[in-house]
């Protein structure tokens, strides 16, 4: 069994991770395997698999801090607390990273290209319970901003994702011979504004209503998403016909998965805001 990672090793792999992350956020190509091979000579006889696993641990810490992460390193939450501590310290020592995170979260997304190939866009949802939130504890975070949440609030990104799904629903109904139903699809969030509890009113092949809530991210499949109390209430009332469409890897290699039912049943969840009153 390999020994615990030393602080020096953790420092080296954190620095390497952020070098790759900044390149990814800037849409610059990089080779993960090359980075691992260089690290092997700097660390204490760690294998490539061990290095990749630690990179995945770093992804998990960043998600819990509300920061972007490298999409190719799926988050693994069983990490040493010393890793979290050193990442927080690294972020504090490199405040310029917040500028990169802000660019990522607030960047305007271009409109959907045409024509768009929908034949290979649907993916499977994440495995339930595979990635669990750690037990909440207080840590002095490097900044107050949850950039993952701010990215979801990016209006251009949200509209981009909804437009993709509008066109996908039309394409799916038309290929099923339901052209007239495709004409009845309504973009509720755009036409009526937020507040309905869903974004798109589509149709099932039998003509019944299909309520779609779209959540979009430029990050990977396992990125957490945020939903309002209004969306939660509506998903419970219309659980049989309520659908989450989760787009990820936008805009390059765009995919999405779907889940049906109320938010209480389709995903693990935790409250992040309460209202106090007398």
Backbone as JSON, one array per atom type, in Angstrom:
{
  "sequence": "XXXXXXXXXXXXXXXXXXXXXXXXXXXXXXXXXXXXXXXXXXXXXXXXXXXXXXXXXXXXXXXXXXXXXXXXXXXXXXXXXXXXXXXXXXXXXXXXXXXXXXXXXXXXXXXXXXXXXXXXXXXXXXXXXXXXXXXXXXXXXXXXXXXXXXXXXXXXXXXXXXXXXXXXXXXXXXXXXXXXXXXXXXXXXXXXXXXXXXXXXXXXXXXXXXXXXXXXXXXXXXXXXXXXXXXXXXXXXXXXXXXXXXXXXXXXXXXXXXXXXXXXXXXXXXXXXXXXXX",
  "N": [[0.86, -1.21, 0.0], [0.59, 2.19, -0.88], [2.28, 5.05, 0.53], [0.91, 7.89, 2.36], [0.38, 10.98, 0.63], [2.92, 13.41, 0.62], [3.3, 16.84, 1.8], [4.92, 18.26, 0.07], [4.69, 16.75, -2.3], [1.95, 17.05, -2.75], [1.82, 19.8, -3.17], [3.27, 20.02, -5.57], [1.65, 18.56, -7.39], [-0.71, 20.0, -7.31], [0.07, 22.46, -8.38], [0.71, 21.6, -10.97], [-1.81, 20.74, -11.83], [-3.28, 23.15, -11.91], [-1.9, 24.5, -13.88], [-2.68, 23.06, -16.15], [-5.45, 23.47, -15.98], [-5.78, 26.25, -16.39], [-4.92, 26.41, -19.03], [-6.93, 24.89, -20.25], [-9.23, 26.43, -19.67], [-8.61, 28.58, -21.22], [-8.94, 27.59, -23.68], [-6.77, 26.3, -24.83], [-4.74, 23.75, -26.24], [-3.55, 20.84, -24.47], [-1.58, 18.14, -23.13], [-2.48, 15.6, -21.13], [-1.26, 13.2, -20.45], [1.45, 13.71, -20.91], [1.94, 15.57, -18.89], [1.56, 13.92, -16.65], [3.68, 12.11, -16.94], [5.9, 13.75, -16.6], [5.51, 14.5, -13.96], [5.9, 12.1, -12.59], [8.66, 11.82, -12.23], [9.12, 13.7, -10.36], [7.78, 13.09, -8.1], [7.23, 10.8, -5.33], [7.86, 8.01, -6.37], [5.35, 7.53, -7.51], [2.64, 6.02, -9.28], [1.29, 6.32, -12.65], [-1.45, 5.94, -12.56], [-2.0, 6.53, -9.87], [-1.36, 9.22, -9.83], [-3.24, 10.27, -11.61], [-5.56, 9.69, -10.19], [-5.24, 11.39, -8.0], [-5.37, 13.83, -9.3], [-8.08, 13.72, -9.94], [-9.15, 13.87, -7.39], [-8.47, 16.52, -6.82], [-10.15, 17.82, -8.62], [-12.61, 17.28, -7.37], [-12.36, 18.71, -4.96], [-12.26, 21.34, -5.98], [-14.8, 21.57, -7.13], [-16.36, 21.46, -4.81], [-15.61, 23.86, -3.75], [-16.78, 25.56, -5.46], [-15.52, 26.15, -7.88], [-14.23, 26.18, -11.28], [-13.15, 23.16, -12.99], [-10.91, 20.63, -14.35], [-12.27, 19.11, -17.1], [-11.69, 16.53, -18.0], [-10.91, 15.11, -15.79], [-12.61, 13.29, -13.72], [-14.52, 14.01, -10.83], [-13.45, 12.79, -7.67], [-14.33, 12.14, -4.47], [-13.17, 11.18, -2.12], [-10.88, 12.36, -0.59], [-7.78, 13.49, 0.95], [-7.86, 15.67, 3.77], [-5.76, 17.4, 3.96], [-5.18, 17.91, 1.32], [-7.31, 19.53, 0.46], [-6.85, 21.75, 2.12], [-4.36, 22.67, 1.15], [-5.01, 23.34, -1.47], [-6.81, 25.45, -1.09], [-5.02, 27.26, 0.05], [-3.3, 27.6, -2.13], [-4.97, 28.89, -3.96], [-5.46, 31.25, -2.57], [-2.93, 32.32, -2.65], [-2.63, 32.85, -5.27], [-4.31, 34.99, -6.51], [-4.95, 35.93, -9.04], [-6.1, 33.88, -10.4], [-8.82, 34.02, -9.93], [-9.67, 35.91, -11.74], [-9.44, 34.49, -14.13], [-11.37, 32.53, -13.63], [-13.64, 34.12, -13.52], [-13.79, 35.07, -16.17], [-14.32, 32.66, -17.43], [-16.87, 32.0, -16.31], [-18.56, 34.11, -17.04], [-18.34, 34.46, -19.73], [-19.63, 35.13, -22.96], [-21.72, 33.04, -24.88], [-21.8, 31.83, -28.15], [-24.43, 31.7, -30.64], [-26.32, 28.77, -31.56], [-24.77, 26.68, -33.93], [-25.56, 26.1, -37.41], [-26.07, 23.71, -39.99], [-27.06, 21.51, -37.21], [-25.92, 18.54, -35.75], [-27.89, 16.2, -34.37], [-27.87, 13.51, -33.92], [-26.07, 12.18, -32.31], [-26.02, 13.19, -29.73], [-27.22, 12.68, -27.31], [-26.61, 11.45, -24.07], [-25.76, 9.16, -21.37], [-26.96, 9.54, -18.0], [-25.13, 10.64, -15.02], [-23.81, 8.14, -12.76], [-25.87, 7.3, -10.08], [-25.08, 8.37, -6.81], [-22.37, 7.85, -7.08], [-20.53, 9.92, -6.89], [-20.12, 11.59, -4.06], [-21.07, 14.26, -1.88], [-18.8, 15.59, 0.5], [-18.81, 15.44, 4.13], [-20.16, 18.38, 5.43], [-18.05, 21.02, 6.49], [-16.44, 23.69, 8.2], [-14.35, 25.76, 6.33], [-11.96, 28.25, 5.63], [-12.67, 29.89, 2.92], [-11.11, 30.76, -0.24], [-12.34, 32.76, -1.72], [-15.49, 34.51, -2.01], [-17.09, 33.86, -4.12], [-19.09, 31.64, -5.91], [-18.24, 30.16, -8.64], [-19.21, 28.17, -10.28], [-21.96, 28.24, -9.88], [-22.37, 30.88, -10.73], [-21.74, 30.6, -13.41], [-23.89, 29.04, -14.31], [-25.85, 30.95, -14.1], [-25.29, 32.57, -16.18], [-26.66, 34.3, -18.71], [-26.45, 34.15, -21.53], [-25.35, 31.64, -21.9], [-27.37, 30.04, -20.81], [-29.52, 30.58, -22.59], [-28.42, 29.61, -24.93], [-28.25, 26.84, -24.37], [-30.99, 26.24, -24.06], [-31.96, 26.85, -26.6], [-30.7, 24.87, -28.1], [-32.02, 22.6, -27.08], [-34.69, 23.15, -27.76], [-34.53, 22.92, -30.58], [-33.66, 20.3, -30.73], [-35.86, 18.86, -29.67], [-37.8, 19.44, -31.61], [-36.6, 18.19, -33.82], [-36.58, 15.53, -32.91], [-39.32, 14.92, -32.66], [-40.2, 15.31, -35.28], [-38.77, 13.33, -36.69], [-40.1, 11.19, -35.7], [-42.42, 11.27, -36.99], [-44.19, 13.21, -36.13], [-44.85, 15.89, -36.96], [-46.75, 17.99, -36.63], [-46.97, 18.18, -33.87], [-44.43, 19.07, -33.27], [-44.57, 21.68, -34.11], [-45.9, 22.89, -32.06], [-44.33, 23.35, -29.9], [-43.22, 25.35, -27.21], [-41.24, 28.07, -26.14], [-40.99, 28.75, -23.15], [-39.55, 30.14, -21.07], [-38.38, 32.2, -22.49], [-40.48, 33.49, -23.76], [-42.31, 34.05, -21.74], [-40.81, 34.62, -19.54], [-38.71, 33.9, -16.63], [-39.92, 31.84, -13.96], [-42.02, 30.14, -14.33], [-41.35, 27.62, -13.58], [-40.28, 25.84, -15.29], [-38.58, 25.55, -18.48], [-39.18, 24.95, -21.19], [-42.02, 24.05, -23.05], [-42.77, 21.18, -24.35], [-43.87, 18.39, -26.36], [-45.03, 15.1, -25.74], [-44.88, 12.03, -27.7], [-47.53, 11.11, -27.75], [-48.98, 13.38, -27.62], [-49.36, 14.61, -25.17], [-48.46, 16.99, -22.57], [-45.07, 18.01, -22.09], [-42.83, 18.92, -19.83], [-39.95, 20.78, -19.67], [-36.93, 21.4, -18.07], [-33.98, 23.14, -18.48], [-30.58, 22.83, -17.89], [-27.38, 24.12, -18.17], [-23.9, 23.71, -18.82], [-20.43, 24.51, -19.33], [-18.67, 22.82, -18.34], [-18.02, 19.42, -17.14], [-19.98, 16.33, -17.12], [-20.55, 15.61, -14.45], [-20.78, 17.95, -13.03], [-22.26, 19.87, -10.48], [-25.64, 21.18, -10.37], [-27.97, 23.92, -10.03], [-31.15, 24.51, -8.63], [-34.28, 26.23, -8.35], [-36.64, 26.96, -5.68], [-39.14, 27.25, -6.76], [-38.91, 25.79, -9.16], [-38.49, 23.3, -8.03], [-40.96, 22.85, -6.67], [-42.74, 22.81, -8.88], [-41.74, 20.62, -10.25], [-42.42, 18.58, -8.54], [-45.21, 18.65, -8.62], [-45.73, 18.02, -11.27], [-44.48, 15.57, -11.77], [-44.48, 13.2, -13.38], [-44.3, 14.1, -15.96], [-42.2, 15.83, -16.01], [-39.05, 16.96, -16.98], [-35.58, 16.95, -16.71], [-33.09, 18.38, -18.63], [-29.84, 18.11, -19.02], [-27.23, 19.81, -20.18], [-23.82, 19.53, -21.14], [-20.23, 20.05, -21.46], [-20.22, 22.22, -23.21], [-19.21, 24.62, -25.68], [-17.98, 22.76, -27.31], [-17.88, 19.4, -28.27], [-20.43, 18.93, -27.28], [-22.9, 17.48, -25.22], [-25.84, 15.92, -23.82], [-27.81, 14.77, -21.03], [-30.8, 13.19, -19.79], [-33.24, 13.35, -17.17], [-36.08, 12.19, -15.43], [-38.93, 13.17, -13.5], [-39.48, 14.39, -10.11], [-37.26, 16.84, -8.69], [-36.49, 15.97, -6.2], [-36.34, 13.26, -6.4], [-34.76, 12.64, -8.6], [-32.08, 13.25, -8.23], [-29.26, 13.5, -5.97], [-29.45, 15.88, -3.36], [-29.09, 19.07, -1.71], [-29.92, 21.61, 0.64], [-29.14, 25.02, -0.01], [-29.86, 27.51, 0.68], [-31.87, 29.24, 2.98], [-34.93, 30.68, 4.18], [-35.55, 32.96, 6.68], [-38.11, 33.86, 8.96], [-40.68, 35.58, 10.92]],
  "CA": [[0.0, 0.0, 0.0], [1.43, 3.38, -0.99], [2.22, 5.97, 1.67], [0.17, 9.13, 2.13], [1.12, 12.0, -0.11], [3.55, 14.45, 1.43], [2.92, 18.2, 1.44], [5.69, 18.63, -1.12], [4.06, 16.09, -3.45], [0.65, 17.69, -2.97], [2.1, 21.12, -3.75], [3.69, 19.83, -6.96], [0.56, 18.12, -8.26], [-1.67, 21.11, -7.38], [0.61, 23.41, -9.36], [0.56, 20.99, -12.29], [-3.24, 20.74, -12.17], [-3.73, 24.5, -12.27], [-1.32, 24.82, -15.18], [-3.57, 22.47, -17.16], [-6.77, 24.09, -15.89], [-5.73, 27.56, -17.05], [-4.87, 26.16, -20.47], [-8.25, 24.44, -20.69], [-10.14, 27.58, -19.62], [-8.23, 29.48, -22.32], [-9.13, 26.82, -24.92], [-5.47, 25.93, -25.38], [-4.53, 22.3, -26.14], [-2.5, 20.33, -23.61], [-1.54, 16.68, -23.1], [-2.49, 15.16, -19.74], [-0.28, 12.12, -20.29], [2.77, 14.34, -20.8], [2.02, 16.14, -17.55], [1.74, 12.84, -15.69], [5.02, 11.54, -17.08], [6.84, 14.69, -15.98], [5.31, 14.46, -12.5], [6.45, 10.85, -12.05], [10.06, 12.04, -11.86], [9.17, 14.67, -9.27], [7.07, 12.56, -6.94], [7.85, 9.69, -4.6], [7.57, 6.71, -6.99], [3.91, 7.39, -7.73], [2.27, 5.49, -10.59], [0.43, 7.21, -13.44], [-2.82, 5.79, -12.04], [-2.09, 7.25, -8.62], [-1.34, 10.65, -10.16], [-4.55, 10.62, -12.18], [-6.55, 9.65, -9.09], [-5.07, 12.61, -7.22], [-5.95, 14.9, -10.11], [-9.53, 13.64, -9.78], [-9.42, 14.42, -6.06], [-8.4, 17.98, -6.92], [-11.41, 18.23, -9.25], [-13.67, 17.22, -6.36], [-12.19, 19.85, -4.05], [-12.63, 22.56, -6.67], [-16.26, 21.59, -7.24], [-16.9, 21.82, -3.5], [-15.3, 25.27, -3.54], [-17.5, 26.35, -6.47], [-14.56, 26.59, -8.9], [-14.11, 25.31, -12.46], [-12.2, 22.06, -12.87], [-10.58, 20.02, -15.64], [-13.37, 18.2, -17.45], [-11.24, 15.16, -18.19], [-10.64, 14.46, -14.51], [-13.87, 13.16, -13.02], [-14.3, 14.25, -9.4], [-13.48, 11.7, -6.68], [-14.44, 12.92, -3.24], [-12.48, 10.6, -0.96], [-9.56, 12.97, -0.61], [-7.19, 13.92, 2.22], [-8.17, 17.05, 4.14], [-4.57, 18.21, 3.68], [-5.28, 18.34, -0.07], [-8.22, 20.68, 0.44], [-6.17, 22.87, 2.77], [-3.32, 23.19, 0.28], [-5.65, 23.98, -2.63], [-7.3, 26.75, -0.62], [-3.86, 28.12, 0.2], [-2.81, 27.92, -3.47], [-5.88, 29.88, -4.53], [-5.21, 32.52, -1.89], [-1.62, 32.83, -3.07], [-2.69, 33.16, -6.7], [-5.62, 35.63, -6.71], [-5.2, 36.16, -10.47], [-6.94, 32.79, -10.91], [-10.21, 34.46, -9.87], [-9.94, 36.6, -13.01], [-9.67, 33.43, -15.11], [-12.66, 31.91, -13.31], [-14.69, 35.07, -13.9], [-13.9, 35.02, -17.62], [-14.99, 31.39, -17.75], [-18.27, 31.98, -15.91], [-19.35, 35.19, -17.64], [-18.12, 34.51, -21.18], [-20.82, 34.99, -23.79], [-21.71, 31.86, -25.73], [-22.39, 32.13, -29.46], [-25.65, 30.98, -30.95], [-26.18, 27.43, -32.08], [-24.42, 26.6, -35.35], [-26.53, 25.4, -38.26], [-26.95, 22.72, -39.33], [-26.54, 20.87, -36.01], [-26.13, 17.09, -35.79], [-28.49, 15.73, -33.12], [-27.93, 12.05, -33.89], [-25.16, 11.58, -31.33], [-25.9, 14.2, -28.69], [-27.79, 12.18, -26.06], [-25.67, 10.65, -23.28], [-26.33, 8.59, -20.16], [-26.74, 10.4, -16.82], [-24.12, 10.14, -14.07], [-24.23, 7.03, -11.91], [-26.33, 7.84, -8.79], [-24.32, 8.06, -5.61], [-20.97, 7.57, -7.33], [-19.76, 11.04, -6.37], [-20.87, 12.11, -2.92], [-20.56, 15.44, -1.2], [-18.22, 15.28, 1.8], [-19.5, 16.02, 5.28], [-19.87, 19.82, 5.47], [-17.26, 21.54, 7.59], [-16.0, 25.07, 7.92], [-13.0, 26.09, 5.89], [-11.9, 29.64, 5.2], [-12.55, 29.81, 1.47], [-10.27, 31.82, -0.82], [-13.19, 33.84, -2.23], [-16.91, 34.31, -1.73], [-17.84, 33.62, -5.35], [-19.28, 30.3, -6.44], [-18.2, 30.38, -10.09], [-20.07, 27.17, -10.94], [-23.31, 28.81, -9.85], [-22.4, 32.07, -11.59], [-21.77, 30.15, -14.81], [-25.27, 28.64, -14.61], [-26.65, 32.17, -14.19], [-24.89, 33.26, -17.41], [-27.86, 34.31, -19.55], [-26.16, 33.7, -22.89], [-25.17, 30.19, -21.83], [-28.68, 29.44, -20.61], [-30.29, 30.69, -23.83], [-27.79, 28.69, -25.88], [-28.69, 25.49, -24.05], [-32.42, 26.11, -24.33], [-32.14, 26.82, -28.05], [-30.3, 23.52, -28.53], [-33.06, 21.64, -26.73], [-35.85, 23.45, -28.62], [-34.3, 22.32, -31.89], [-33.59, 18.83, -30.57], [-37.23, 18.36, -29.5], [-38.43, 19.49, -32.93], [-35.96, 17.14, -34.63], [-36.99, 14.22, -32.4], [-40.73, 14.7, -32.99], [-40.32, 15.2, -36.74], [-38.28, 12.02, -37.13], [-41.09, 10.22, -35.25], [-43.63, 11.49, -37.76], [-45.1, 14.08, -35.36], [-44.54, 17.25, -37.37], [-47.69, 18.95, -36.07], [-46.62, 18.38, -32.47], [-43.2, 19.87, -33.25], [-44.95, 23.08, -34.3], [-46.55, 23.38, -30.85], [-43.35, 23.55, -28.84], [-43.16, 26.74, -26.75], [-40.06, 28.47, -25.36], [-41.67, 29.44, -22.06], [-38.68, 31.08, -20.35], [-38.1, 33.35, -23.35], [-41.72, 34.18, -24.1], [-43.03, 34.47, -20.54], [-39.86, 34.93, -18.48], [-38.51, 32.89, -15.6], [-40.96, 31.83, -12.94], [-43.01, 29.1, -14.59], [-40.9, 26.35, -13.0], [-39.68, 25.06, -16.37], [-38.12, 26.42, -19.57], [-39.73, 24.61, -22.5], [-43.2, 23.18, -23.1], [-42.72, 20.35, -25.55], [-44.95, 17.4, -26.42], [-44.73, 13.67, -25.87], [-45.44, 11.53, -28.97], [-48.99, 10.94, -27.68], [-49.59, 14.7, -27.59], [-49.43, 15.17, -23.82], [-47.45, 18.01, -22.27], [-43.73, 17.6, -21.64], [-42.23, 20.1, -19.21], [-38.5, 20.6, -19.72], [-36.04, 22.36, -17.43], [-32.66, 23.01, -19.1], [-29.42, 23.31, -17.12], [-26.28, 24.07, -19.13], [-22.56, 24.03, -18.32], [-19.29, 24.25, -20.19], [-17.89, 21.81, -17.64], [-18.35, 18.04, -17.41], [-21.27, 15.73, -16.78], [-20.76, 15.5, -13.0], [-20.87, 19.27, -12.42], [-23.56, 20.1, -9.83], [-26.48, 22.26, -10.91], [-28.76, 24.59, -9.0], [-32.55, 24.71, -9.01], [-35.01, 27.11, -7.43], [-37.77, 26.36, -4.96], [-40.25, 27.22, -7.71], [-38.68, 24.63, -10.03], [-38.71, 22.1, -7.21], [-42.4, 22.68, -6.46], [-43.39, 22.42, -10.13], [-41.31, 19.26, -10.59], [-43.18, 17.65, -7.69], [-46.61, 18.64, -9.08], [-45.8, 17.43, -12.62], [-43.34, 14.66, -11.77], [-44.53, 12.21, -14.46], [-43.99, 14.74, -17.25], [-41.15, 16.84, -15.79], [-37.79, 16.42, -17.49], [-34.34, 17.73, -16.66], [-32.14, 18.19, -19.73], [-28.58, 18.64, -18.53], [-26.21, 19.93, -21.22], [-22.47, 19.69, -20.62], [-19.18, 20.17, -22.48], [-20.62, 23.25, -24.18], [-19.91, 24.23, -26.91], [-17.26, 21.71, -28.02], [-18.25, 18.05, -27.81], [-21.66, 19.11, -26.51], [-23.76, 16.34, -24.97], [-26.77, 16.13, -22.72], [-28.55, 13.62, -20.52], [-32.12, 13.54, -19.28], [-33.79, 12.67, -16.0], [-37.52, 12.46, -15.34], [-39.47, 13.12, -12.15], [-39.21, 15.58, -9.3], [-35.84, 17.0, -8.34], [-36.22, 15.22, -4.98], [-36.1, 11.85, -6.72], [-33.85, 12.42, -9.73], [-30.68, 13.52, -7.92], [-28.94, 13.87, -4.6], [-29.67, 17.32, -3.25], [-28.87, 19.65, -0.39], [-30.34, 23.02, 0.65], [-28.04, 25.98, 0.05], [-30.4, 28.8, 1.09], [-33.11, 29.18, 3.74], [-35.55, 31.97, 4.48], [-35.98, 33.1, 8.07], [-39.21, 34.83, 9.14], [-41.32, 35.54, 12.23]],
  "C": [[0.88, 1.24, 0.0], [1.23, 4.3, 0.2], [1.38, 7.2, 1.31], [1.05, 10.13, 1.4], [1.67, 13.03, 0.86], [3.07, 15.83, 0.97], [3.67, 18.65, 0.19], [5.07, 18.02, -2.37], [2.72, 16.75, -3.78], [0.84, 19.06, -3.63], [2.45, 21.0, -5.23], [2.52, 19.47, -7.85], [-0.53, 19.19, -8.35], [-1.2, 22.13, -8.42], [0.45, 22.89, -10.78], [-0.89, 21.03, -12.75], [-3.68, 22.12, -12.64], [-3.09, 24.98, -13.57], [-2.2, 24.29, -16.3], [-4.93, 23.15, -17.16], [-6.8, 25.44, -16.6], [-5.67, 27.41, -18.56], [-6.23, 25.73, -21.0], [-9.24, 25.6, -20.7], [-9.86, 28.58, -20.74], [-8.36, 28.8, -23.67], [-7.82, 26.51, -25.63], [-5.27, 24.41, -25.22], [-3.41, 21.96, -25.16], [-2.64, 18.81, -23.54], [-1.43, 16.22, -21.65], [-1.44, 14.09, -19.49], [1.13, 12.68, -20.15], [2.97, 14.94, -19.42], [2.26, 15.05, -16.51], [3.15, 12.28, -15.74], [6.09, 12.44, -16.47], [6.74, 14.62, -14.46], [5.93, 13.21, -11.87], [7.86, 11.04, -11.54], [10.2, 13.02, -10.7], [8.59, 14.13, -7.98], [7.77, 11.31, -6.4], [7.38, 8.34, -5.15], [6.06, 6.48, -7.17], [3.66, 6.85, -9.14], [1.43, 6.51, -11.34], [-1.0, 7.14, -12.94], [-3.02, 6.56, -10.75], [-2.13, 8.76, -8.86], [-2.69, 11.08, -10.73], [-5.62, 10.65, -11.1], [-6.46, 10.93, -8.25], [-5.58, 13.83, -7.98], [-7.48, 14.9, -9.98], [-9.96, 14.14, -8.41], [-9.42, 15.94, -6.08], [-9.66, 18.53, -7.59], [-12.54, 18.29, -8.23], [-13.57, 18.39, -5.4], [-12.65, 21.14, -4.71], [-14.14, 22.68, -6.84], [-16.88, 22.02, -5.92], [-16.62, 23.27, -3.13], [-16.04, 26.17, -4.53], [-16.61, 26.87, -7.57], [-14.61, 25.66, -10.11], [-13.04, 24.24, -12.23], [-11.91, 21.51, -14.25], [-11.61, 18.95, -15.97], [-12.94, 16.75, -17.56], [-10.9, 14.42, -16.92], [-11.92, 14.43, -13.69], [-13.65, 13.29, -11.52], [-14.42, 12.99, -8.56], [-13.32, 12.35, -5.31], [-13.73, 12.34, -2.02], [-11.04, 11.08, -0.9], [-9.09, 13.33, 0.81], [-7.59, 15.37, 2.51], [-6.98, 17.97, 3.89], [-4.58, 18.7, 2.24], [-6.16, 19.56, -0.19], [-7.54, 21.92, 1.02], [-5.13, 23.5, 1.85], [-3.89, 23.84, -0.97], [-6.17, 25.35, -2.25], [-6.14, 27.72, -0.49], [-3.3, 28.53, -1.16], [-3.67, 29.0, -4.11], [-5.69, 31.24, -3.88], [-3.92, 33.16, -2.36], [-1.6, 33.24, -4.54], [-4.05, 33.79, -7.03], [-5.95, 35.9, -8.17], [-6.06, 35.05, -11.07], [-8.42, 33.16, -10.88], [-10.61, 35.2, -11.15], [-10.22, 35.58, -14.1], [-11.01, 32.75, -14.89], [-13.82, 32.81, -13.72], [-14.89, 35.08, -15.42], [-14.66, 33.77, -18.05], [-16.49, 31.48, -17.49], [-19.12, 32.97, -16.69], [-19.19, 35.3, -19.15], [-19.42, 34.31, -21.95], [-20.66, 33.82, -24.73], [-22.42, 32.19, -27.03], [-23.63, 31.29, -29.69], [-25.35, 29.63, -31.6], [-25.81, 27.43, -33.56], [-25.48, 25.83, -36.14], [-25.81, 24.92, -39.53], [-26.26, 22.07, -38.13], [-26.89, 19.39, -36.04], [-26.63, 16.61, -34.43], [-28.41, 14.22, -32.94], [-27.07, 11.43, -32.81], [-24.95, 12.5, -30.13], [-26.37, 13.7, -27.32], [-26.81, 11.24, -25.36], [-26.4, 10.08, -22.06], [-26.07, 9.51, -18.98], [-25.65, 9.83, -15.92], [-24.68, 9.0, -13.22], [-24.65, 7.57, -10.55], [-25.43, 7.4, -7.64], [-22.85, 7.82, -5.83], [-20.08, 8.66, -6.77], [-20.59, 11.72, -5.29], [-20.21, 13.34, -2.34], [-19.94, 15.01, 0.13], [-19.04, 15.89, 2.92], [-19.15, 17.49, 5.4], [-19.02, 20.18, 6.69], [-16.77, 22.93, 7.2], [-14.56, 25.09, 7.43], [-13.04, 27.54, 5.42], [-11.62, 29.66, 3.71], [-11.76, 30.98, 0.91], [-11.08, 32.97, -1.4], [-14.64, 33.49, -1.96], [-17.68, 33.79, -2.94], [-17.88, 32.13, -5.69], [-19.35, 30.42, -7.96], [-19.0, 29.35, -10.85], [-21.51, 27.67, -10.99], [-23.41, 30.04, -10.75], [-22.43, 31.68, -13.06], [-23.19, 29.76, -15.2], [-26.17, 29.86, -14.77], [-26.29, 33.0, -15.42], [-26.03, 33.18, -18.42], [-27.59, 33.78, -20.96], [-25.97, 32.19, -22.93], [-26.51, 29.49, -21.67], [-29.52, 29.46, -21.88], [-29.74, 29.74, -24.89], [-28.28, 27.27, -25.63], [-30.16, 25.26, -24.37], [-32.69, 26.06, -25.82], [-31.77, 25.45, -28.61], [-31.44, 22.53, -28.29], [-34.35, 21.89, -27.5], [-35.69, 22.75, -29.96], [-34.21, 20.81, -31.82], [-35.0, 18.24, -30.46], [-37.98, 18.38, -30.83], [-37.91, 18.36, -33.81], [-36.47, 15.77, -34.21], [-38.45, 13.92, -32.75], [-40.92, 14.52, -34.5], [-39.87, 13.84, -37.24], [-39.22, 10.89, -36.69], [-42.41, 10.38, -35.99], [-44.64, 12.38, -37.08], [-44.83, 15.56, -35.68], [-45.46, 18.29, -36.74], [-47.41, 19.22, -34.61], [-45.37, 19.24, -32.34], [-43.5, 21.35, -33.38], [-45.54, 23.71, -33.03], [-45.59, 23.62, -29.69], [-43.24, 25.04, -28.5], [-41.9, 26.96, -25.9], [-40.56, 29.35, -24.23], [-40.78, 30.49, -21.4], [-38.39, 32.33, -21.17], [-39.36, 34.16, -23.61], [-42.44, 34.74, -22.87], [-42.11, 34.87, -19.39], [-39.72, 33.79, -17.49], [-39.65, 32.96, -14.59], [-41.99, 30.75, -13.15], [-42.63, 27.77, -13.92], [-40.31, 25.41, -14.03], [-39.37, 26.02, -17.52], [-38.85, 26.2, -20.88], [-40.95, 23.72, -22.33], [-43.16, 22.44, -24.43], [-43.9, 19.39, -25.51], [-44.37, 16.0, -26.45], [-45.34, 13.17, -27.18], [-46.95, 11.32, -28.95], [-49.72, 12.27, -27.56], [-49.69, 15.34, -26.22], [-48.27, 16.14, -23.58], [-46.16, 17.39, -21.74], [-43.02, 18.85, -21.14], [-40.72, 19.88, -19.08], [-37.79, 21.75, -19.0], [-34.63, 22.1, -17.95], [-31.6, 23.6, -18.18], [-28.18, 23.08, -17.98], [-24.95, 24.44, -18.46], [-21.52, 23.76, -19.39], [-18.39, 23.17, -19.58], [-18.44, 20.42, -17.93], [-19.69, 17.59, -16.86], [-21.57, 15.77, -15.28], [-20.86, 16.85, -12.3], [-22.23, 19.46, -11.75], [-24.33, 21.23, -10.48], [-27.37, 22.78, -9.79], [-30.19, 24.78, -9.51], [-33.27, 25.5, -7.92], [-36.12, 26.35, -6.72], [-38.98, 26.26, -5.87], [-40.13, 26.03, -8.67], [-38.91, 23.33, -9.28], [-40.19, 21.83, -7.03], [-43.09, 22.2, -7.73], [-43.0, 20.99, -10.51], [-42.05, 18.22, -9.76], [-44.63, 17.53, -8.17], [-46.75, 17.9, -10.41], [-44.73, 16.35, -12.81], [-43.33, 13.7, -12.96], [-44.11, 12.81, -15.8], [-42.94, 15.84, -17.12], [-39.81, 16.24, -16.15], [-36.66, 17.43, -17.28], [-33.51, 17.37, -17.89], [-30.85, 18.89, -19.29], [-27.53, 18.62, -19.63], [-24.85, 20.15, -20.57], [-21.48, 19.69, -21.77], [-19.55, 21.16, -23.59], [-19.44, 24.18, -24.44], [-19.23, 23.09, -27.66], [-17.58, 20.35, -27.41], [-19.48, 18.08, -26.93], [-22.45, 17.8, -26.43], [-24.83, 16.75, -23.97], [-27.36, 14.8, -22.28], [-29.89, 14.11, -19.98], [-32.45, 12.73, -18.04], [-35.24, 13.09, -15.88], [-37.98, 12.32, -13.89], [-39.23, 14.4, -11.41], [-37.73, 15.65, -8.98], [-35.5, 16.2, -7.08], [-35.84, 13.78, -5.28], [-35.03, 11.64, -7.79], [-32.38, 12.63, -9.39], [-30.5, 13.64, -6.41], [-29.04, 15.39, -4.5], [-29.39, 17.78, -1.83], [-29.31, 21.11, -0.44], [-29.14, 23.94, 0.76], [-28.54, 27.36, 0.49], [-31.71, 28.58, 1.84], [-33.65, 30.59, 3.93], [-35.97, 31.96, 5.95], [-37.08, 34.14, 8.19], [-39.86, 34.6, 10.49], [-42.83, 35.62, 12.06]]
}
